[in-house]
């Protein structure tokens, strides 16, 4: 057994060593809470303890070492132990490897955690940044939406303004047409007034004649009347002096009245005559000017006629001289015929020379014919060019007519639409004016009613104050009367008791007296006297008691009456108060209704202003269109003048062609061309008339628009007056809004403070805990106060109990006093029987003691009343304290609820902290980071809020400035436009008057020139007829000469050459005469053409500057209006 035990001991030692190592390893591995690397269980640890090295040493010390078997066993055991050690080493190394791998995994997990936390913090920061960017983008989006809204509003406003301007344009066109119609009517009226002036002048002359006749008749009547009066004066002075005086006074009064009426009528007639004289002077000056022009023109025409007459006379003289020469030549030929027969040979040579001359003349005439043919060809070419130009003009005129028709149709459609719009706007304006008038009337009525109600309220307030003062005084009186009544009731009770006692004593005394009467007669006299005295005293006491009763009843009646009166007054005051409250509420409702009406009136005002702006825009557009139409009319007039000049040129050319050639086809073509040109002229005149009528319609529309504008201006003036009242109310509203703005700023400050308070939650919790402690202390103090008050209440109740006891004692004293009175009565009875004086003194003493006691009782009662008043005051104070205590309890409950909420929040916060707990340092860092982030976020949010509020404030300021500037600009522009339009109206009126006068002058000049032209044509026709007569005479003379020559030929047939020479001479004479006639007609026609061209060249030069003057202000107004649109509305 010893040998067996040795190796086991070694094993045990090895195992012990291993156990110690394993225990050390267990300690090492026990450090880590996550790893469980214990090698053996508790049973194995016990085995290791048993196989410790000490046990092995004992085994070895006990076992002998000399045996080989034991050594072998030991070696085996050692080998097994070494194997076990190697295994354990291998296991230990594996465990260390596992520990290292687990540590590396733990480190990796820590790193991952750190990276995750970092990524989380980064993500949080990114999230915060993204949220800030989102908020910025939202803010930018909101700003952009606001800008878009403003742009849309501006667009809508511009569209509305453009539509309104179009309507204004149509209205102005209609006004212009109406103005032109009125101008025509004025012209007609002017003519009618002129005719009336003439008629009035005739009537004036007739009236003067009648006046002169009436004056003569009146003078004769007055003379006759004076003679009669002188005859009757002496007879009727004494009879009818008084009657004559009265009649004279009446006549004087009637004469004064008639004289006044006649003087007034004369003054009216004088004023009318002055006006008519002024108009006559104007017409006379105008007629004088026209007469001067006509006289100058007549003088010029007379001079020209005289020159033409002189020329005609010269022609006649030349023709007469030629006739005389021809007659002398015939006489000379008859006288010298025989001489000529002798000188035939010499004349043959002369005739050959004449033949040569005739040949040269013939060549010259052929050359002239060739030149005439060339001129005819050039004229035909010019005619062809004129036809082409005419065709082009016809095409252009047709195109222009089509365009004009289209424009006219378009404008007529626009005019109809604008007229309908104008009617609708007129109806709207009428409705708006009626509404505004109604609103103004209602506002005035409400203001008047408000003023009246304010006065009524003030009066009611004064009455209430007075009645309250009266109530207070009456209450004081009632209290005094009540005190007096209580005192009097006490006195009455005491007096009644005294009376009852005295009655009892009197009954007793009567009984005693009767007994004394029956008992014996001694001392009857004394008893009778005493009875009389007592009866007197009783009667006095009864009288005093009755007086007291009557006075008390009267006082009670007066008090009841006063109390009833006070109650009725209170009821009436309550009724008045309720009615005043109802009236106040009704007035507030009416005020709110008035404010609504004011807002509606403001909206209507804005609508009217918009309509006014639209009408102004339409007016400007209408003026532009009028200018464009005027330019078109001027262009058409220029075309008409050009066509007239072309027609005249063609007419002149046709006349020249008629003079130089007798081609009927060309003449017919020229006539057809002239007719076509006349047709074109008529068409152009028709178009001009149409354009003029259209311009007149536009002028009428302008006048209508001016009327509408004047009505709108009056309406705006009324609205401005109402605006003044409204602005006062708006100033009050602005003050209210400023208060609201202050409240908003306060709320903003509160919001900021709440944000800050949320950032400082922990401090708030601490503060709330402190407040809670203070509230607890306050509650404890209030409880102490309540306890004290309860104690005081108990004390007062005890005092009240003591006072009640005192009252009972006093009642007992009163009972004792009554007993004493009874005793006194008994003594009186004894006095009746015994010693009177001593008993009387005793009675007086008892009465005095009773009075003293009554005085003391009264003093005690007064003290008790004072104590009672004090107790009432204490009760009231205690009730007030109780109400304050209830409010404090409510506040305490509210604080407790807040405390519970805070505790719940704190618990939630703790739970959140416990659930998210990791490490204290990490939490501290995370807290610091969160605080920093929250601070940065709060700062950024506060900055954003401040920036947003500052931006809003700046935007509001900008908007207010823009509104003010826009309002000022609009007002200034409106005033400028009004002034400009007034000036333009004056200019247009002056230009219209100028154009009308110029037109009249042009028409008059045209008529005059046409008359002159017709006269000149008539004169030319007369001259042509005279020339034709002269030609006929010449032909007759030529025929006579030919007849005589034929006779001569019959006489001498051999003289054929002489006859031919004579005929040639006669033909040469005829040619010379025709050349002379052509020269004269040419001169006359050239001078007529010069005069016509000179007079026709005047009107166009006079029309040019007026047109430029008309166009320049409208162009300036158009440019100014466009610049204002660009500035204000970015058009």
Secondary structure, DSSP 8 states (H G I E B T S, - for coil): -HHHHHHHHHHHHHHHHHHHHHHHHHHHHTT-SS-----S-HHHHHHHHHT-HHHHHHHHHHS-S--HHHHHHHHHHHHHHHHHHHHHHHHHHHHHHHHHHHHHHHHHHHHHHHHHHHHHHHHHHHHHHHHHHHHHHHHHHHHHHHHHHHHHHHHHHHHHHHHHHHHHHHHHHHHHHHHHHHHHHHHHHHHHHHHHHHHHHHHHHHHHHHHHHHHHHHHHHHHHHHHHHHHHHHHHTTTSHHHHHHHHHHHHHHHHHHHHHHHHHHHHHHHHHHHHHHHHHHHHHHHHHHHHHHHHHHHHHHHHHHHHHHHHHHHHHHHHHHHHHHHHHHHHHHHTHHHHHHTHHHHHHHHHHHHHHHHHHHHHHHHHHHHHHHHHHHHHHHHHHHHHHHHHHHHHHHHHHHHHHHHHHHHHHHHHHHHHHHHHHHHHHHHHHHHHHHHHHHHHHHHHHHHHHHHHHHHHHHHHHHHHHHHHHHHHHHHHHHHHHHHHHHHHHHHHHHHHHHHHHHHHHHHHHHHHHHH--TTHHHHHHHHHHHHHHHHHHHHHHHHHHHHHHHHHHHHHHHHHHHHHHHHHHHHHHHHHHHHHHHHHHHHHHHHHHHHHHHHHHHHHHHHHHHHHHHHHHHHHHHHHHHHHHHHHHHHHHHHHHHHHHHHHHHHHHHHH---HHHHHHHHHHHHHHHHHHHHHHHHHHHHHHHHHHHHHHHHHHHHHHHHHHHHHHHHHHHHHHHHHHHHHHHHHHHHHHHHHHHHHHHHHHHHHHHHTHHHHHHHHHHHHHHHHHHHHHHHHHHHHHHHHHHHHHHHHHHHHHHHHHHHHHHHHHHHHHHHHHHHHHHHHHS-HHHHHHHHHHHHHHHHHHHHHHHHHHHHHHHHHHHHHHHHHHHHHHHHHHHHHHHHHHHHHHHHHHHHHHHHHHHHHHHHT---HHHHHHHHHHHHHHHHHHHHHHHHHHHHHHHHHHHHHHHHHHHHHHHHHHHHHHHHHHHHHHHHHHHHHHHHHHHHHHHHHHHHHHHHHHHHHHHHHHHHHHHHHHHHHHHHHHHHHHHHHHHHHHHHHHHH-TT-HHHHHHHHHHHHHHHHHHHHHHHHHHHHHHHHHHHHHHHHHTHHHHHHHHHHHHHHHHHHHHHHHHHHHHHHHH--
